[in-house]
Amino acid sequence: VINGSYTIGGTLTLPSDPNRAGYTFNGWFLNSTGGTALVSPYSPPSTGTLTLYAQWTPIQYTVTYNGNLSGGGTAPVNSATYITGALIPVVGNTGGLTKAGYTFSDWTLNSQGTGTTYAAASNYTVVTSNVTFYARWIATPYSVTYNATSSTGGSAPTDTSTYTMGQNVPVLGNPGSLVRTGYTISGWTDNSGGSGTVYSSGNNY
């Protein structure tokens, strides 16, 4: 950092703070460890080759787990701190996080769930910042079944698709010509007693 010569009685202006990723600069010293930081301008006490050493303190980074809009359970807690280059052992869903209509999958470094994923027992290498792991949720697929409810002929429709929470289900009609003696089919409901909202062909549930 300093290239040049000096004379006894003269002074050296020490360089301003250098940078080292993940570390705090403690000052210039005459030894690589220990001693007292030199004050600029510095007047060397003797002749000969002079080597000044930068001394550093590693920055401690924290780890946080975020439930990412979870509706139940608790996010794991890691109270340890890590320095740049250290490995963080990633845990699983130890607090039983839940989210309606979704299944916990693993962790990512952003709330959108994109990018690299980190499963339980994997390791994350610390760079130069605190780390937040966000829960990644996978929408649970749901099936739709039509129940003939005491019909005396024909067959109930079949829907082979799967749907996720919040998605519209297009209600089918009566393609299987269901019949029940003494009755006329009027539509579909989501309970066996026939009460509540009635859904006809073309409606969305």
C-alpha positions as CSV (number, residue, x, y, z in Angstrom):
1,V,0.0,0.0,0.0
2,I,2.9,2.3,0.8
3,N,5.7,2.2,-1.7
4,G,8.6,4.6,-1.2
5,S,11.3,5.6,1.3
6,Y,11.5,7.7,4.4
7,T,14.0,9.4,6.6
8,I,14.3,9.4,10.3
9,G,12.4,12.4,11.6
10,G,10.1,12.4,8.7
11,T,6.5,11.2,8.7
12,L,4.3,8.9,6.6
13,T,0.7,9.6,5.9
14,L,-1.0,6.3,6.5
15,P,-3.5,5.2,3.8
16,S,-7.2,5.7,4.5
17,D,-9.3,2.7,5.5
18,P,-8.9,-0.2,3.1
19,N,-11.7,-2.6,2.3
20,R,-12.0,-6.3,2.9
21,A,-15.4,-7.9,2.3
22,G,-16.9,-9.2,5.5
23,Y,-14.4,-7.6,7.8
24,T,-14.0,-4.3,9.8
25,F,-10.6,-2.5,9.5
26,N,-8.9,-2.1,12.9
27,G,-6.0,0.1,11.7
28,W,-2.3,-0.3,10.7
29,F,0.1,-2.1,13.0
30,L,3.8,-3.0,13.1
31,N,2.7,-6.7,13.6
32,S,0.2,-8.9,11.9
33,T,-1.5,-9.5,15.3
34,G,-1.5,-7.6,18.6
35,G,0.1,-4.3,19.4
36,T,-1.2,-0.8,19.2
37,A,-2.7,0.8,16.1
38,L,-0.5,3.5,14.5
39,V,-1.6,7.1,14.3
40,S,-1.3,9.0,11.0
41,P,1.0,10.8,10.3
42,Y,3.4,8.2,11.6
43,S,7.1,8.8,12.3
44,P,9.2,5.6,12.0
45,P,11.5,5.2,14.9
46,S,14.4,3.5,13.2
47,T,16.0,2.8,9.8
48,G,15.4,-0.3,7.8
49,T,12.7,-2.0,5.9
50,L,9.2,-1.0,7.3
51,T,6.2,-3.3,6.9
52,L,2.8,-2.1,8.1
53,Y,0.1,-4.7,8.7
54,A,-3.7,-4.2,8.4
55,Q,-5.5,-5.9,11.2
56,W,-9.2,-7.0,10.7
57,T,-12.2,-8.1,12.8
58,P,-14.6,-10.4,11.0
59,I,-18.2,-9.1,10.8
60,Q,-20.8,-11.4,12.5
61,Y,-23.9,-12.0,10.4
62,T,-27.3,-13.2,11.6
63,V,-29.7,-15.8,10.3
64,T,-33.5,-15.3,10.2
65,Y,-36.3,-17.7,9.1
66,N,-39.4,-16.0,7.8
67,G,-42.8,-17.9,7.5
68,N,-43.6,-15.9,4.4
69,L,-47.4,-15.3,5.0
70,S,-47.8,-18.5,7.0
71,G,-51.0,-18.9,8.9
72,G,-49.9,-21.2,11.7
73,G,-46.8,-22.6,13.4
74,T,-43.6,-20.8,14.1
75,A,-40.5,-20.1,12.1
76,P,-37.3,-21.8,13.2
77,V,-34.8,-19.7,15.3
78,N,-31.1,-19.6,14.8
79,S,-29.4,-17.5,17.4
80,A,-25.8,-18.2,16.1
81,T,-23.8,-15.7,14.1
82,Y,-21.5,-16.5,11.2
83,I,-18.6,-14.8,9.4
84,T,-18.0,-14.5,5.6
85,G,-17.3,-18.0,4.1
86,A,-18.9,-19.9,7.0
87,L,-21.5,-22.6,6.3
88,I,-25.0,-22.2,7.7
89,P,-26.7,-25.6,8.3
90,V,-30.3,-25.1,7.0
91,V,-33.1,-26.6,9.1
92,G,-36.4,-27.9,8.0
93,N,-39.9,-26.8,9.0
94,T,-39.2,-27.5,12.7
95,G,-41.9,-25.2,13.9
96,G,-44.7,-26.7,11.9
97,L,-45.5,-23.7,9.7
98,T,-48.8,-24.0,7.8
99,K,-50.5,-22.0,5.2
100,A,-54.1,-22.7,4.0
101,G,-54.2,-24.2,0.6
102,Y,-50.4,-24.7,0.4
103,T,-47.7,-27.2,1.4
104,F,-44.4,-26.2,2.8
105,S,-41.6,-27.1,0.4
106,D,-38.2,-25.6,1.4
107,W,-36.5,-22.2,1.8
108,T,-35.4,-19.4,-0.6
109,L,-33.7,-16.1,-0.2
110,N,-36.7,-14.1,-1.4
111,S,-40.3,-13.9,-0.6
112,Q,-41.3,-14.7,-4.2
113,G,-39.9,-18.2,-3.9
114,T,-37.6,-17.9,-6.9
115,G,-33.9,-18.7,-7.2
116,T,-31.9,-21.3,-5.4
117,T,-33.9,-23.4,-2.9
118,Y,-32.5,-24.7,0.4
119,A,-33.9,-27.9,1.9
120,A,-33.3,-29.3,5.4
121,A,-29.7,-30.4,6.0
122,S,-28.3,-28.4,3.1
123,N,-25.7,-25.7,3.7
124,Y,-25.6,-22.0,2.7
125,T,-22.3,-20.2,2.4
126,V,-22.3,-16.8,4.1
127,V,-21.3,-13.9,1.8
128,T,-21.3,-10.3,3.2
129,S,-24.8,-9.7,4.7
130,N,-27.3,-11.0,7.2
131,V,-29.3,-13.9,5.8
132,T,-33.1,-14.3,5.7
133,F,-34.6,-17.6,4.6
134,Y,-38.2,-17.4,3.4
135,A,-40.6,-20.4,3.5
136,R,-41.4,-21.6,-0.1
137,W,-45.0,-22.7,-0.4
138,I,-46.4,-25.0,-3.1
139,A,-50.1,-24.7,-3.9
140,T,-51.9,-27.9,-2.9
141,P,-53.8,-29.5,-5.8
142,Y,-57.5,-30.3,-5.1
143,S,-59.8,-32.6,-7.1
144,V,-63.4,-32.2,-7.9
145,T,-65.9,-35.1,-7.6
146,Y,-69.5,-35.1,-8.7
147,N,-71.8,-37.3,-6.5
148,A,-75.0,-38.7,-8.1
149,T,-76.9,-38.5,-4.7
150,S,-79.4,-41.4,-4.9
151,S,-79.8,-41.2,-8.6
152,T,-81.6,-44.1,-10.3
153,G,-79.9,-43.9,-13.6
154,G,-77.3,-42.3,-15.7
155,S,-73.8,-41.3,-14.5
156,A,-72.2,-38.4,-12.7
157,P,-69.9,-36.1,-14.6
158,T,-66.1,-36.6,-14.2
159,D,-63.6,-33.8,-13.9
160,T,-60.1,-35.0,-14.3
161,S,-58.5,-31.6,-13.6
162,T,-56.9,-30.4,-10.4
163,Y,-57.3,-26.9,-8.9
164,T,-55.5,-24.8,-6.4
165,M,-57.0,-22.5,-3.7
166,G,-58.6,-19.5,-5.3
167,Q,-58.9,-21.0,-8.7
168,N,-62.3,-21.1,-10.5
169,V,-63.8,-24.5,-11.1
170,P,-66.1,-24.5,-14.2
171,V,-69.2,-26.4,-13.1
172,L,-70.4,-29.2,-15.4
173,G,-73.9,-29.9,-16.4
174,N,-75.5,-33.3,-16.7
175,P,-73.7,-35.0,-19.6
176,G,-74.2,-38.5,-18.1
177,S,-78.0,-38.0,-18.1
178,L,-78.5,-38.6,-14.4
179,V,-82.1,-39.3,-13.4
180,R,-83.9,-40.0,-10.2
181,T,-87.4,-41.3,-10.1
182,G,-89.8,-38.6,-9.1
183,Y,-87.2,-35.8,-9.3
184,T,-85.8,-33.3,-11.8
185,I,-82.1,-32.4,-11.4
186,S,-81.8,-28.7,-10.7
187,G,-78.0,-28.3,-10.4
188,W,-75.2,-29.0,-7.9
189,T,-74.5,-28.0,-4.4
190,D,-71.4,-28.6,-2.2
191,N,-73.3,-30.5,0.5
192,S,-75.2,-33.7,0.4
193,G,-78.4,-32.1,1.9
194,G,-78.8,-30.0,-1.2
195,S,-78.9,-26.7,0.7
196,G,-76.8,-23.6,0.0
197,T,-75.8,-22.2,-3.3
198,V,-76.9,-24.1,-6.4
199,Y,-74.4,-24.3,-9.3
200,S,-75.5,-24.9,-12.8
201,S,-73.6,-25.7,-16.0
202,G,-71.3,-22.9,-16.9
203,N,-71.1,-21.4,-13.4
204,N,-67.8,-21.1,-11.5
205,Y,-67.2,-22.5,-8.1
